[in-house]
């Protein structure tokens, strides 16, 4: 393999959210992928299910997201 760790296949039941899932591609930084992978492994979930659960919670809030920039130095100043 090319040094990329593959997650175990911990799939949820098909249609567990009451709808079919559709394949999409996302681009994430290596740091974000590592964080998602760590949570997925600990919870025995797929990356997809971790992101699905996060998106379906109140964590995905426009007001909260608008306060988060991609510049870490700016985030540290506001704390």
PyMOL Python script that loads the backbone (N, CA, C, O; Angstrom):
from pymol import cmd

cmd.read_pdbstr("""\
ATOM      1  N   UNK A   1       0.840  -1.194   0.000  1.00  0.00           N
ATOM      2  CA  UNK A   1       0.000   0.000   0.000  1.00  0.00           C
ATOM      3  C   UNK A   1       0.878   1.247   0.000  1.00  0.00           C
ATOM      4  O   UNK A   1       2.091   1.156   0.189  1.00  0.00           O
ATOM      5  N   UNK A   2       0.286   2.375  -0.205  1.00  0.00           N
ATOM      6  CA  UNK A   2       1.038   3.619  -0.320  1.00  0.00           C
ATOM      7  C   UNK A   2       1.188   4.349   1.013  1.00  0.00           C
ATOM      8  O   UNK A   2       1.393   5.562   1.022  1.00  0.00           O
ATOM      9  N   UNK A   3       1.090   3.638   2.137  1.00  0.00           N
ATOM     10  CA  UNK A   3       1.245   4.281   3.433  1.00  0.00           C
ATOM     11  C   UNK A   3      -0.025   4.896   3.973  1.00  0.00           C
ATOM     12  O   UNK A   3      -0.002   5.495   5.048  1.00  0.00           O
ATOM     13  N   UNK A   4      -1.133   4.768   3.263  1.00  0.00           N
ATOM     14  CA  UNK A   4      -2.396   5.314   3.717  1.00  0.00           C
ATOM     15  C   UNK A   4      -3.114   4.234   4.523  1.00  0.00           C
ATOM     16  O   UNK A   4      -3.372   3.140   4.020  1.00  0.00           O
ATOM     17  N   UNK A   5      -3.430   4.548   5.765  1.00  0.00           N
ATOM     18  CA  UNK A   5      -4.124   3.577   6.614  1.00  0.00           C
ATOM     19  C   UNK A   5      -5.579   3.463   6.174  1.00  0.00           C
ATOM     20  O   UNK A   5      -6.276   4.467   6.025  1.00  0.00           O
ATOM     21  N   UNK A   6      -6.019   2.250   5.974  1.00  0.00           N
ATOM     22  CA  UNK A   6      -7.409   2.025   5.584  1.00  0.00           C
ATOM     23  C   UNK A   6      -8.231   1.732   6.835  1.00  0.00           C
ATOM     24  O   UNK A   6      -7.815   0.949   7.689  1.00  0.00           O
ATOM     25  N   UNK A   7      -9.384   2.355   6.938  1.00  0.00           N
ATOM     26  CA  UNK A   7     -10.266   2.107   8.062  1.00  0.00           C
ATOM     27  C   UNK A   7     -10.999   0.794   7.876  1.00  0.00           C
ATOM     28  O   UNK A   7     -11.242   0.348   6.755  1.00  0.00           O
ATOM     29  N   UNK A   8     -11.343   0.187   8.995  1.00  0.00           N
ATOM     30  CA  UNK A   8     -12.156  -1.018   8.921  1.00  0.00           C
ATOM     31  C   UNK A   8     -13.523  -0.644   8.375  1.00  0.00           C
ATOM     32  O   UNK A   8     -13.952   0.506   8.475  1.00  0.00           O
ATOM     33  N   UNK A   9     -14.195  -1.614   7.804  1.00  0.00           N
ATOM     34  CA  UNK A   9     -15.490  -1.368   7.170  1.00  0.00           C
ATOM     35  C   UNK A   9     -16.619  -1.534   8.189  1.00  0.00           C
ATOM     36  O   UNK A   9     -17.210  -2.609   8.293  1.00  0.00           O
ATOM     37  N   UNK A  10     -16.917  -0.478   8.937  1.00  0.00           N
ATOM     38  CA  UNK A  10     -17.985  -0.493   9.939  1.00  0.00           C
ATOM     39  C   UNK A  10     -19.193   0.203   9.342  1.00  0.00           C
ATOM     40  O   UNK A  10     -19.428   1.378   9.624  1.00  0.00           O
ATOM     41  N   UNK A  11     -19.945  -0.482   8.543  1.00  0.00           N
ATOM     42  CA  UNK A  11     -21.068   0.144   7.856  1.00  0.00           C
ATOM     43  C   UNK A  11     -22.331   0.080   8.699  1.00  0.00           C
ATOM     44  O   UNK A  11     -22.579  -0.894   9.409  1.00  0.00           O
ATOM     45  N   UNK A  12     -23.118   1.133   8.604  1.00  0.00           N
ATOM     46  CA  UNK A  12     -24.430   1.125   9.243  1.00  0.00           C
ATOM     47  C   UNK A  12     -25.408   0.461   8.285  1.00  0.00           C
ATOM     48  O   UNK A  12     -25.118   0.303   7.099  1.00  0.00           O
ATOM     49  N   UNK A  13     -26.547   0.081   8.797  1.00  0.00           N
ATOM     50  CA  UNK A  13     -27.551  -0.549   7.942  1.00  0.00           C
ATOM     51  C   UNK A  13     -27.967   0.403   6.827  1.00  0.00           C
ATOM     52  O   UNK A  13     -28.085   1.611   7.035  1.00  0.00           O
ATOM     53  N   UNK A  14     -28.186  -0.156   5.648  1.00  0.00           N
ATOM     54  CA  UNK A  14     -28.634   0.653   4.515  1.00  0.00           C
ATOM     55  C   UNK A  14     -29.954   1.322   4.860  1.00  0.00           C
ATOM     56  O   UNK A  14     -30.865   0.682   5.384  1.00  0.00           O
ATOM     57  N   UNK A  15     -30.051   2.587   4.569  1.00  0.00           N
ATOM     58  CA  UNK A  15     -31.291   3.313   4.821  1.00  0.00           C
ATOM     59  C   UNK A  15     -31.521   3.647   6.283  1.00  0.00           C
ATOM     60  O   UNK A  15     -32.648   3.954   6.672  1.00  0.00           O
ATOM     61  N   UNK A  16     -30.470   3.596   7.111  1.00  0.00           N
ATOM     62  CA  UNK A  16     -30.655   3.859   8.543  1.00  0.00           C
ATOM     63  C   UNK A  16     -31.079   5.303   8.822  1.00  0.00           C
ATOM     64  O   UNK A  16     -31.586   5.597   9.904  1.00  0.00           O
ATOM     65  N   UNK A  17     -30.882   6.184   7.879  1.00  0.00           N
ATOM     66  CA  UNK A  17     -31.317   7.567   8.014  1.00  0.00           C
ATOM     67  C   UNK A  17     -32.643   7.796   7.293  1.00  0.00           C
ATOM     68  O   UNK A  17     -33.102   8.933   7.179  1.00  0.00           O
ATOM     69  N   UNK A  18     -33.251   6.730   6.811  1.00  0.00           N
ATOM     70  CA  UNK A  18     -34.533   6.846   6.140  1.00  0.00           C
ATOM     71  C   UNK A  18     -34.431   7.304   4.693  1.00  0.00           C
ATOM     72  O   UNK A  18     -35.434   7.659   4.075  1.00  0.00           O
ATOM     73  N   UNK A  19     -33.232   7.295   4.163  1.00  0.00           N
ATOM     74  CA  UNK A  19     -33.033   7.684   2.772  1.00  0.00           C
ATOM     75  C   UNK A  19     -31.761   7.034   2.255  1.00  0.00           C
ATOM     76  O   UNK A  19     -30.886   6.659   3.035  1.00  0.00           O
ATOM     77  N   UNK A  20     -31.661   6.902   0.958  1.00  0.00           N
ATOM     78  CA  UNK A  20     -30.477   6.319   0.345  1.00  0.00           C
ATOM     79  C   UNK A  20     -29.330   7.310   0.380  1.00  0.00           C
ATOM     80  O   UNK A  20     -29.539   8.521   0.299  1.00  0.00           O
ATOM     81  N   UNK A  21     -28.119   6.791   0.501  1.00  0.00           N
ATOM     82  CA  UNK A  21     -26.946   7.659   0.461  1.00  0.00           C
ATOM     83  C   UNK A  21     -26.431   7.743  -0.969  1.00  0.00           C
ATOM     84  O   UNK A  21     -26.663   6.848  -1.783  1.00  0.00           O
ATOM     85  N   UNK A  22     -25.737   8.821  -1.257  1.00  0.00           N
ATOM     86  CA  UNK A  22     -25.187   9.082  -2.579  1.00  0.00           C
ATOM     87  C   UNK A  22     -23.694   9.354  -2.418  1.00  0.00           C
ATOM     88  O   UNK A  22     -23.282  10.042  -1.485  1.00  0.00           O
ATOM     89  N   UNK A  23     -22.908   8.827  -3.304  1.00  0.00           N
ATOM     90  CA  UNK A  23     -21.461   9.033  -3.242  1.00  0.00           C
ATOM     91  C   UNK A  23     -21.118  10.465  -3.643  1.00  0.00           C
ATOM     92  O   UNK A  23     -21.595  10.975  -4.656  1.00  0.00           O
ATOM     93  N   UNK A  24     -20.278  11.104  -2.823  1.00  0.00           N
ATOM     94  CA  UNK A  24     -19.746  12.432  -3.134  1.00  0.00           C
ATOM     95  C   UNK A  24     -18.256  12.432  -2.818  1.00  0.00           C
ATOM     96  O   UNK A  24     -17.779  11.594  -2.053  1.00  0.00           O
ATOM     97  N   UNK A  25     -17.537  13.353  -3.395  1.00  0.00           N
ATOM     98  CA  UNK A  25     -16.111  13.503  -3.109  1.00  0.00           C
ATOM     99  C   UNK A  25     -15.903  14.808  -2.362  1.00  0.00           C
ATOM    100  O   UNK A  25     -16.479  15.837  -2.714  1.00  0.00           O
ATOM    101  N   UNK A  26     -15.075  14.755  -1.328  1.00  0.00           N
ATOM    102  CA  UNK A  26     -14.734  15.933  -0.543  1.00  0.00           C
ATOM    103  C   UNK A  26     -13.230  16.095  -0.516  1.00  0.00           C
ATOM    104  O   UNK A  26     -12.488  15.118  -0.615  1.00  0.00           O
ATOM    105  N   UNK A  27     -12.789  17.320  -0.384  1.00  0.00           N
ATOM    106  CA  UNK A  27     -11.370  17.575  -0.193  1.00  0.00           C
ATOM    107  C   UNK A  27     -11.187  18.119   1.217  1.00  0.00           C
ATOM    108  O   UNK A  27     -11.820  19.104   1.599  1.00  0.00           O
ATOM    109  N   UNK A  28     -10.316  17.470   1.990  1.00  0.00           N
ATOM    110  CA  UNK A  28     -10.032  17.873   3.364  1.00  0.00           C
ATOM    111  C   UNK A  28      -8.526  17.959   3.554  1.00  0.00           C
ATOM    112  O   UNK A  28      -7.761  17.306   2.844  1.00  0.00           O
ATOM    113  N   UNK A  29      -8.111  18.763   4.511  1.00  0.00           N
ATOM    114  CA  UNK A  29      -6.692  18.819   4.846  1.00  0.00           C
ATOM    115  C   UNK A  29      -6.298  17.512   5.530  1.00  0.00           C
ATOM    116  O   UNK A  29      -7.157  16.814   6.070  1.00  0.00           O
ATOM    117  N   UNK A  30      -5.006  17.175   5.513  1.00  0.00           N
ATOM    118  CA  UNK A  30      -4.563  15.970   6.213  1.00  0.00           C
ATOM    119  C   UNK A  30      -4.952  15.975   7.698  1.00  0.00           C
ATOM    120  O   UNK A  30      -5.289  14.929   8.252  1.00  0.00           O
ATOM    121  N   UNK A  31      -4.906  17.129   8.331  1.00  0.00           N
ATOM    122  CA  UNK A  31      -5.278  17.232   9.748  1.00  0.00           C
ATOM    123  C   UNK A  31      -6.742  16.874   9.951  1.00  0.00           C
ATOM    124  O   UNK A  31      -7.075  16.152  10.891  1.00  0.00           O
ATOM    125  N   UNK A  32      -7.617  17.363   9.090  1.00  0.00           N
ATOM    126  CA  UNK A  32      -9.045  17.058   9.206  1.00  0.00           C
ATOM    127  C   UNK A  32      -9.296  15.573   8.983  1.00  0.00           C
ATOM    128  O   UNK A  32     -10.102  14.967   9.689  1.00  0.00           O
ATOM    129  N   UNK A  33      -8.616  14.987   8.013  1.00  0.00           N
ATOM    130  CA  UNK A  33      -8.780  13.552   7.736  1.00  0.00           C
ATOM    131  C   UNK A  33      -8.332  12.741   8.953  1.00  0.00           C
ATOM    132  O   UNK A  33      -9.007  11.787   9.340  1.00  0.00           O
ATOM    133  N   UNK A  34      -7.210  13.108   9.552  1.00  0.00           N
ATOM    134  CA  UNK A  34      -6.720  12.396  10.732  1.00  0.00           C
ATOM    135  C   UNK A  34      -7.725  12.456  11.873  1.00  0.00           C
ATOM    136  O   UNK A  34      -7.943  11.462  12.565  1.00  0.00           O
ATOM    137  N   UNK A  35      -8.339  13.623  12.072  1.00  0.00           N
ATOM    138  CA  UNK A  35      -9.322  13.764  13.153  1.00  0.00           C
ATOM    139  C   UNK A  35     -10.565  12.920  12.883  1.00  0.00           C
ATOM    140  O   UNK A  35     -11.073  12.253  13.784  1.00  0.00           O
ATOM    141  N   UNK A  36     -11.050  12.948  11.655  1.00  0.00           N
ATOM    142  CA  UNK A  36     -12.223  12.141  11.300  1.00  0.00           C
ATOM    143  C   UNK A  36     -11.895  10.660  11.440  1.00  0.00           C
ATOM    144  O   UNK A  36     -12.696   9.893  11.975  1.00  0.00           O
ATOM    145  N   UNK A  37     -10.723  10.255  10.961  1.00  0.00           N
ATOM    146  CA  UNK A  37     -10.317   8.850  11.051  1.00  0.00           C
ATOM    147  C   UNK A  37     -10.204   8.384  12.504  1.00  0.00           C
ATOM    148  O   UNK A  37     -10.616   7.271  12.833  1.00  0.00           O
ATOM    149  N   UNK A  38      -9.656   9.219  13.358  1.00  0.00           N
ATOM    150  CA  UNK A  38      -9.492   8.852  14.769  1.00  0.00           C
ATOM    151  C   UNK A  38     -10.860   8.625  15.424  1.00  0.00           C
ATOM    152  O   UNK A  38     -11.060   7.642  16.138  1.00  0.00           O
ATOM    153  N   UNK A  39     -11.781   9.532  15.177  1.00  0.00           N
ATOM    154  CA  UNK A  39     -13.132   9.386  15.734  1.00  0.00           C
ATOM    155  C   UNK A  39     -13.821   8.166  15.144  1.00  0.00           C
ATOM    156  O   UNK A  39     -14.466   7.408  15.867  1.00  0.00           O
ATOM    157  N   UNK A  40     -13.690   7.972  13.843  1.00  0.00           N
ATOM    158  CA  UNK A  40     -14.324   6.826  13.181  1.00  0.00           C
ATOM    159  C   UNK A  40     -13.819   5.517  13.773  1.00  0.00           C
ATOM    160  O   UNK A  40     -14.605   4.607  14.036  1.00  0.00           O
ATOM    161  N   UNK A  41     -12.521   5.421  13.980  1.00  0.00           N
ATOM    162  CA  UNK A  41     -11.943   4.201  14.536  1.00  0.00           C
ATOM    163  C   UNK A  41     -12.439   3.969  15.966  1.00  0.00           C
ATOM    164  O   UNK A  41     -12.809   2.850  16.321  1.00  0.00           O
ATOM    165  N   UNK A  42     -12.447   5.015  16.778  1.00  0.00           N
ATOM    166  CA  UNK A  42     -12.881   4.888  18.167  1.00  0.00           C
ATOM    167  C   UNK A  42     -14.355   4.501  18.275  1.00  0.00           C
ATOM    168  O   UNK A  42     -14.746   3.752  19.172  1.00  0.00           O
ATOM    169  N   UNK A  43     -15.163   5.014  17.359  1.00  0.00           N
ATOM    170  CA  UNK A  43     -16.598   4.740  17.405  1.00  0.00           C
ATOM    171  C   UNK A  43     -16.998   3.553  16.537  1.00  0.00           C
ATOM    172  O   UNK A  43     -18.168   3.171  16.492  1.00  0.00           O
ATOM    173  N   UNK A  44     -16.001   2.966  15.839  1.00  0.00           N
ATOM    174  CA  UNK A  44     -16.256   1.848  14.934  1.00  0.00           C
ATOM    175  C   UNK A  44     -17.286   2.238  13.863  1.00  0.00           C
ATOM    176  O   UNK A  44     -18.251   1.519  13.604  1.00  0.00           O
ATOM    177  N   UNK A  45     -17.042   3.390  13.260  1.00  0.00           N
ATOM    178  CA  UNK A  45     -17.895   3.926  12.196  1.00  0.00           C
ATOM    179  C   UNK A  45     -17.045   4.187  10.963  1.00  0.00           C
ATOM    180  O   UNK A  45     -15.817   4.181  11.035  1.00  0.00           O
ATOM    181  N   UNK A  46     -17.695   4.413   9.842  1.00  0.00           N
ATOM    182  CA  UNK A  46     -16.989   4.851   8.641  1.00  0.00           C
ATOM    183  C   UNK A  46     -16.799   6.365   8.708  1.00  0.00           C
ATOM    184  O   UNK A  46     -17.461   7.050   9.488  1.00  0.00           O
ATOM    185  N   UNK A  47     -15.898   6.869   7.893  1.00  0.00           N
ATOM    186  CA  UNK A  47     -15.749   8.322   7.783  1.00  0.00           C
ATOM    187  C   UNK A  47     -17.083   8.951   7.412  1.00  0.00           C
ATOM    188  O   UNK A  47     -17.485   9.977   7.961  1.00  0.00           O
ATOM    189  N   UNK A  48     -17.749   8.316   6.478  1.00  0.00           N
ATOM    190  CA  UNK A  48     -19.024   8.823   5.993  1.00  0.00           C
ATOM    191  C   UNK A  48     -20.031   8.980   7.124  1.00  0.00           C
ATOM    192  O   UNK A  48     -20.729   9.991   7.206  1.00  0.00           O
ATOM    193  N   UNK A  49     -20.104   7.987   7.986  1.00  0.00           N
ATOM    194  CA  UNK A  49     -21.078   8.048   9.079  1.00  0.00           C
ATOM    195  C   UNK A  49     -20.702   9.104  10.111  1.00  0.00           C
ATOM    196  O   UNK A  49     -21.582   9.757  10.673  1.00  0.00           O
ATOM    197  N   UNK A  50     -19.410   9.281  10.367  1.00  0.00           N
ATOM    198  CA  UNK A  50     -18.975  10.345  11.281  1.00  0.00           C
ATOM    199  C   UNK A  50     -19.425  11.703  10.749  1.00  0.00           C
ATOM    200  O   UNK A  50     -19.991  12.513  11.484  1.00  0.00           O
ATOM    201  N   UNK A  51     -19.166  11.944   9.460  1.00  0.00           N
ATOM    202  CA  UNK A  51     -19.554  13.226   8.860  1.00  0.00           C
ATOM    203  C   UNK A  51     -21.072  13.367   8.800  1.00  0.00           C
ATOM    204  O   UNK A  51     -21.594  14.458   9.026  1.00  0.00           O
ATOM    205  N   UNK A  52     -21.785  12.290   8.500  1.00  0.00           N
ATOM    206  CA  UNK A  52     -23.254  12.315   8.467  1.00  0.00           C
ATOM    207  C   UNK A  52     -23.810  12.738   9.827  1.00  0.00           C
ATOM    208  O   UNK A  52     -24.690  13.595   9.905  1.00  0.00           O
ATOM    209  N   UNK A  53     -23.293  12.133  10.892  1.00  0.00           N
ATOM    210  CA  UNK A  53     -23.781  12.455  12.245  1.00  0.00           C
ATOM    211  C   UNK A  53     -23.462  13.904  12.611  1.00  0.00           C
ATOM    212  O   UNK A  53     -24.292  14.596  13.201  1.00  0.00           O
ATOM    213  N   UNK A  54     -22.258  14.361  12.261  1.00  0.00           N
ATOM    214  CA  UNK A  54     -21.876  15.737  12.554  1.00  0.00           C
ATOM    215  C   UNK A  54     -22.783  16.721  11.819  1.00  0.00           C
ATOM    216  O   UNK A  54     -23.252  17.700  12.400  1.00  0.00           O
ATOM    217  N   UNK A  55     -23.020  16.455  10.561  1.00  0.00           N
ATOM    218  CA  UNK A  55     -23.849  17.342   9.742  1.00  0.00           C
ATOM    219  C   UNK A  55     -25.288  17.388  10.238  1.00  0.00           C
ATOM    220  O   UNK A  55     -25.938  18.430  10.159  1.00  0.00           O
ATOM    221  N   UNK A  56     -25.787  16.272  10.745  1.00  0.00           N
ATOM    222  CA  UNK A  56     -27.174  16.217  11.203  1.00  0.00           C
ATOM    223  C   UNK A  56     -27.369  16.772  12.610  1.00  0.00           C
ATOM    224  O   UNK A  56     -28.505  16.838  13.082  1.00  0.00           O
ATOM    225  N   UNK A  57     -26.311  17.168  13.287  1.00  0.00           N
ATOM    226  CA  UNK A  57     -26.431  17.745  14.620  1.00  0.00           C
ATOM    227  C   UNK A  57     -26.515  19.261  14.525  1.00  0.00           C
ATOM    228  O   UNK A  57     -26.458  19.839  13.440  1.00  0.00           O
ATOM    229  N   UNK A  58     -26.651  19.882  15.674  1.00  0.00           N
ATOM    230  CA  UNK A  58     -26.694  21.349  15.716  1.00  0.00           C
ATOM    231  C   UNK A  58     -25.309  21.952  15.531  1.00  0.00           C
ATOM    232  O   UNK A  58     -25.165  23.175  15.507  1.00  0.00           O
ATOM    233  N   UNK A  59     -24.277  21.098  15.399  1.00  0.00           N
ATOM    234  CA  UNK A  59     -22.919  21.603  15.167  1.00  0.00           C
ATOM    235  C   UNK A  59     -22.822  22.326  13.829  1.00  0.00           C
ATOM    236  O   UNK A  59     -21.992  23.220  13.662  1.00  0.00           O
ATOM    237  N   UNK A  60     -23.655  21.948  12.891  1.00  0.00           N
ATOM    238  CA  UNK A  60     -23.651  22.583  11.583  1.00  0.00           C
ATOM    239  C   UNK A  60     -24.618  23.756  11.637  1.00  0.00           C
ATOM    240  O   UNK A  60     -25.781  23.644  11.248  1.00  0.00           O
ATOM    241  N   UNK A  61     -24.115  24.874  12.124  1.00  0.00           N
ATOM    242  CA  UNK A  61     -24.919  26.067  12.360  1.00  0.00           C
ATOM    243  C   UNK A  61     -24.282  27.241  11.620  1.00  0.00           C
ATOM    244  O   UNK A  61     -23.084  27.487  11.762  1.00  0.00           O
ATOM    245  N   UNK A  62     -25.062  27.954  10.845  1.00  0.00           N
ATOM    246  CA  UNK A  62     -24.532  29.050  10.029  1.00  0.00           C
ATOM    247  C   UNK A  62     -23.845  30.117  10.878  1.00  0.00           C
ATOM    248  O   UNK A  62     -22.766  30.587  10.516  1.00  0.00           O
ATOM    249  N   UNK A  63     -24.445  30.504  11.991  1.00  0.00           N
ATOM    250  CA  UNK A  63     -23.825  31.538  12.837  1.00  0.00           C
ATOM    251  C   UNK A  63     -22.484  31.067  13.389  1.00  0.00           C
ATOM    252  O   UNK A  63     -21.514  31.824  13.403  1.00  0.00           O
ATOM    253  N   UNK A  64     -22.431  29.827  13.840  1.00  0.00           N
ATOM    254  CA  UNK A  64     -21.178  29.276  14.362  1.00  0.00           C
ATOM    255  C   UNK A  64     -20.131  29.162  13.266  1.00  0.00           C
ATOM    256  O   UNK A  64     -18.982  29.560  13.460  1.00  0.00           O
ATOM    257  N   UNK A  65     -20.516  28.626  12.123  1.00  0.00           N
ATOM    258  CA  UNK A  65     -19.565  28.451  11.020  1.00  0.00           C
ATOM    259  C   UNK A  65     -19.042  29.779  10.484  1.00  0.00           C
ATOM    260  O   UNK A  65     -17.891  29.861  10.056  1.00  0.00           O
ATOM    261  N   UNK A  66     -19.863  30.805  10.503  1.00  0.00           N
ATOM    262  CA  UNK A  66     -19.426  32.103   9.984  1.00  0.00           C
ATOM    263  C   UNK A  66     -18.352  32.733  10.869  1.00  0.00           C
ATOM    264  O   UNK A  66     -17.636  33.634  10.432  1.00  0.00           O
ATOM    265  N   UNK A  67     -18.237  32.258  12.121  1.00  0.00           N
ATOM    266  CA  UNK A  67     -17.221  32.791  13.043  1.00  0.00           C
ATOM    267  C   UNK A  67     -15.899  32.039  12.933  1.00  0.00           C
ATOM    268  O   UNK A  67     -14.900  32.457  13.518  1.00  0.00           O
ATOM    269  N   UNK A  68     -15.884  30.936  12.193  1.00  0.00           N
ATOM    270  CA  UNK A  68     -14.685  30.118  12.059  1.00  0.00           C
ATOM    271  C   UNK A  68     -14.021  30.421  10.724  1.00  0.00           C
ATOM    272  O   UNK A  68     -14.632  30.280   9.665  1.00  0.00           O
ATOM    273  N   UNK A  69     -12.762  30.839  10.789  1.00  0.00           N
ATOM    274  CA  UNK A  69     -12.029  31.087   9.550  1.00  0.00           C
ATOM    275  C   UNK A  69     -11.029  29.963   9.342  1.00  0.00           C
ATOM    276  O   UNK A  69     -10.792  29.159  10.244  1.00  0.00           O
ATOM    277  N   UNK A  70     -10.453  29.907   8.175  1.00  0.00           N
ATOM    278  CA  UNK A  70      -9.436  28.911   7.894  1.00  0.00           C
ATOM    279  C   UNK A  70      -8.078  29.308   8.430  1.00  0.00           C
ATOM    280  O   UNK A  70      -7.130  28.526   8.359  1.00  0.00           O
ATOM    281  N   UNK A  71      -7.970  30.510   8.966  1.00  0.00           N
ATOM    282  CA  UNK A  71      -6.699  31.035   9.461  1.00  0.00           C
ATOM    283  C   UNK A  71      -6.619  30.787  10.969  1.00  0.00           C
ATOM    284  O   UNK A  71      -7.308  31.451  11.744  1.00  0.00           O
ATOM    285  N   UNK A  72      -5.791  29.845  11.382  1.00  0.00           N
ATOM    286  CA  UNK A  72      -5.696  29.474  12.794  1.00  0.00           C
ATOM    287  C   UNK A  72      -5.217  30.642  13.646  1.00  0.00           C
ATOM    288  O   UNK A  72      -5.653  30.784  14.789  1.00  0.00           O
ATOM    289  N   UNK A  73      -4.334  31.476  13.121  1.00  0.00           N
ATOM    290  CA  UNK A  73      -3.839  32.616  13.906  1.00  0.00           C
ATOM    291  C   UNK A  73      -4.976  33.565  14.239  1.00  0.00           C
ATOM    292  O   UNK A  73      -4.995  34.147  15.323  1.00  0.00           O
ATOM    293  N   UNK A  74      -5.933  33.733  13.320  1.00  0.00           N
ATOM    294  CA  UNK A  74      -7.091  34.586  13.586  1.00  0.00           C
ATOM    295  C   UNK A  74      -7.993  33.962  14.641  1.00  0.00           C
ATOM    296  O   UNK A  74      -8.560  34.677  15.468  1.00  0.00           O
ATOM    297  N   UNK A  75      -8.135  32.642  14.625  1.00  0.00           N
ATOM    298  CA  UNK A  75      -8.970  31.960  15.616  1.00  0.00           C
ATOM    299  C   UNK A  75      -8.384  32.110  17.000  1.00  0.00           C
ATOM    300  O   UNK A  75      -9.128  32.311  17.960  1.00  0.00           O
ATOM    301  N   UNK A  76      -7.051  32.017  17.134  1.00  0.00           N
ATOM    302  CA  UNK A  76      -6.395  32.135  18.432  1.00  0.00           C
ATOM    303  C   UNK A  76      -6.547  33.542  18.993  1.00  0.00           C
ATOM    304  O   UNK A  76      -6.678  33.702  20.206  1.00  0.00           O
ATOM    305  N   UNK A  77      -6.532  34.565  18.143  1.00  0.00           N
ATOM    306  CA  UNK A  77      -6.701  35.955  18.583  1.00  0.00           C
ATOM    307  C   UNK A  77      -8.078  36.194  19.180  1.00  0.00           C
ATOM    308  O   UNK A  77      -8.223  36.979  20.117  1.00  0.00           O
ATOM    309  N   UNK A  78      -9.096  35.517  18.640  1.00  0.00           N
ATOM    310  CA  UNK A  78     -10.466  35.752  19.089  1.00  0.00           C
ATOM    311  C   UNK A  78     -10.810  35.003  20.379  1.00  0.00           C
ATOM    312  O   UNK A  78     -11.886  35.196  20.945  1.00  0.00           O
ATOM    313  N   UNK A  79      -9.894  34.150  20.842  1.00  0.00           N
ATOM    314  CA  UNK A  79     -10.185  33.374  22.069  1.00  0.00           C
ATOM    315  C   UNK A  79      -9.762  34.103  23.310  1.00  0.00           C
ATOM    316  O   UNK A  79      -9.935  33.592  24.416  1.00  0.00           O
TER     317      UNK A  79
END
""", "prot")
cmd.dss("prot")
cmd.show_as("cartoon", "prot")
cmd.util.cbc("prot")
cmd.orient("prot")
